[in-house]
């Protein structure tokens, strides 16, 4: 499993935070997502196979 931290702009409340966390968490290959409202970021844990599938299509993180 790998973890990446991404910047998330436009969140202004806990409802936004929950919606972003739910959306990221529902993506294929994502194991978990922790969204930080104050920091404007999300730590995303994803399956190693996702990186391999993306690399095969020349889509790198």
Residue, then its C-alpha position, 0 to 999 in steps of 0.5 A: x500500500x502507498x500513501x500520497x498527500x494531495x491538496x484539496x481547495x474549496x472546503x469550508x465546513x465539515x460537510x465539505x470534508x465528509x463529502x470529499x472523504x467519501x468521494x475519494x474513498x469510493x474511487x477504485x483502488x483507494x483503501x482509505x482517505x483522511x481529509x484534513x479540513x484545516x490543512x486543506x489536504x487529503x492523505x490517500x492510501x491506495x492499493x499498489x496495483x493501482x500504481x501499476x495499472x496507471x503506469x501501464x497507461x502512462x498516468x503517473x501520480 
